[in-house]
């Protein structure tokens, strides 16, 4: 559905948009503006995804370094779940569901976390965005 809106635009920008229209053989200025906006918005979305990915990678690195640093001390929590986020041990839980609750409460802004049952070889490692939705 198309919507008609009125707005002001910088004269130089309008000239660039018109040139873009003619170079790309676009039928109208309106279609050219729509195409440029779509390209720009997609580019911004991609940039945000790249930044988020870099943030996840950095948090993963920090959390893994923390795990390696405290690994020897974890034997005292055998059979329990440890939660590492934002580069620190943020909690100990009796079960996975409780671990997720601790993670939600103590590090809601975390994009990566490690939840591990001490005494098990398996490390449960997840990106935080979307994890809560999958667990609901």
C-alpha positions as CSV (number, residue, x, y, z in Angstrom):
1,X,0.0,0.0,0.0
2,X,1.4,3.4,-1.0
3,X,1.0,6.4,1.2
4,X,1.3,10.0,0.1
5,X,3.5,12.2,2.4
6,X,4.9,15.6,2.1
7,X,8.4,16.5,3.3
8,X,11.3,18.9,2.7
9,X,14.6,17.8,1.3
10,X,18.0,19.5,0.8
11,X,18.3,21.0,-2.7
12,X,21.7,19.2,-3.3
13,X,20.3,15.9,-2.1
14,X,17.3,16.3,-4.4
15,X,19.7,16.9,-7.3
16,X,21.6,13.7,-6.4
17,X,18.4,11.8,-6.2
18,X,17.3,13.0,-9.6
19,X,20.7,12.0,-11.1
20,X,20.3,8.6,-9.5
21,X,16.9,8.3,-11.1
22,X,18.1,9.1,-14.6
23,X,21.3,7.0,-14.4
24,X,19.2,4.0,-13.3
25,X,16.3,4.7,-15.7
26,X,13.7,4.8,-12.9
27,X,10.3,6.0,-13.9
28,X,9.6,8.6,-11.2
29,X,11.4,10.5,-8.5
30,X,9.1,8.8,-6.0
31,X,10.3,5.3,-7.1
32,X,13.9,6.5,-7.0
33,X,13.4,7.8,-3.4
34,X,11.8,4.5,-2.4
35,X,14.7,2.5,-3.9
36,X,17.3,4.7,-2.2
37,X,15.5,4.4,1.1
38,X,15.3,0.6,0.8
39,X,19.0,0.4,0.0
40,X,19.9,2.6,2.9
41,X,17.7,0.8,5.4
42,X,19.0,-2.6,4.3
43,X,22.6,-1.3,4.6
44,X,21.9,0.0,8.2
45,X,20.4,-3.3,9.1
46,X,23.4,-5.2,7.8
47,X,25.7,-2.8,9.7
48,X,23.8,-3.4,12.9
49,X,24.0,-7.2,12.4
50,X,27.8,-7.0,11.8
51,X,28.2,-4.9,15.0
52,X,26.1,-7.3,17.0
53,X,28.1,-10.2,15.6
54,X,31.3,-8.5,16.7
55,X,29.9,-7.9,20.1
56,X,28.8,-11.5,20.4
57,X,32.3,-12.6,19.4
58,X,33.9,-10.3,21.9
59,X,31.7,-11.5,24.7
60,X,32.3,-15.1,23.7
61,X,36.1,-14.5,23.9
62,X,35.8,-12.8,27.3
63,X,33.5,-15.5,28.7
64,X,35.7,-18.3,27.5
65,X,38.8,-16.7,29.0
66,X,36.9,-16.4,32.3
67,X,35.9,-20.0,32.2
68,X,39.5,-21.1,31.6
69,X,40.7,-18.8,34.4
70,X,38.3,-20.2,37.1
71,X,38.0,-23.8,35.8
72,X,39.9,-25.4,38.7
73,X,37.8,-23.6,41.3
74,X,34.6,-25.0,39.8
75,X,34.9,-28.6,41.2
76,X,33.3,-27.3,44.4
77,X,30.1,-26.9,42.4
78,X,30.0,-30.5,41.0
79,X,26.5,-31.4,39.9
80,X,25.4,-27.8,39.8
81,X,25.1,-25.4,36.8
82,X,27.5,-22.4,36.7
83,X,26.6,-19.3,34.7
84,X,29.2,-17.1,33.1
85,X,28.3,-13.9,31.4
86,X,29.9,-10.5,30.8
87,X,33.3,-12.0,31.8
88,X,32.3,-13.2,35.3
89,X,30.7,-16.0,37.2
90,X,27.3,-14.6,37.8
91,X,25.6,-17.5,39.6
92,X,25.2,-21.2,40.6
93,X,22.0,-23.1,40.0
94,X,20.6,-26.5,40.7
95,X,19.0,-27.0,37.3
96,X,19.1,-25.5,33.8
97,X,15.8,-23.5,34.2
98,X,17.1,-21.9,37.3
99,X,20.4,-21.0,35.5
100,X,18.4,-19.3,32.8
101,X,16.5,-17.3,35.4
102,X,19.7,-16.2,37.0
103,X,21.0,-15.2,33.6
104,X,17.9,-13.2,32.8
105,X,18.0,-11.4,36.2
106,X,21.8,-10.8,36.5
107,X,22.8,-10.1,32.9
108,X,19.8,-9.2,30.8
109,X,22.1,-7.2,28.4
110,X,24.4,-10.2,27.8
111,X,24.6,-11.4,24.2
112,X,26.6,-14.5,25.0
113,X,26.7,-16.7,28.1
114,X,28.1,-20.1,29.2
115,X,25.9,-22.4,31.2
116,X,27.7,-25.6,32.3
117,X,26.9,-28.4,34.5
118,X,30.0,-28.9,36.6
119,X,31.3,-32.5,36.1
120,X,30.0,-32.8,32.6
121,X,32.2,-32.3,29.6
122,X,29.5,-30.6,27.6
123,X,29.5,-26.8,27.6
124,X,26.2,-25.1,26.6
125,X,27.1,-22.0,24.8
126,X,24.5,-19.7,23.2
127,X,24.2,-16.3,21.7
128,X,21.8,-14.4,24.0
129,X,19.5,-12.7,21.5
130,X,16.7,-15.1,20.8
131,X,17.7,-17.5,23.5
132,X,14.9,-16.4,25.8
133,X,12.3,-16.7,23.1
134,X,13.4,-20.3,22.4
135,X,13.2,-21.2,26.1
136,X,9.7,-19.7,26.7
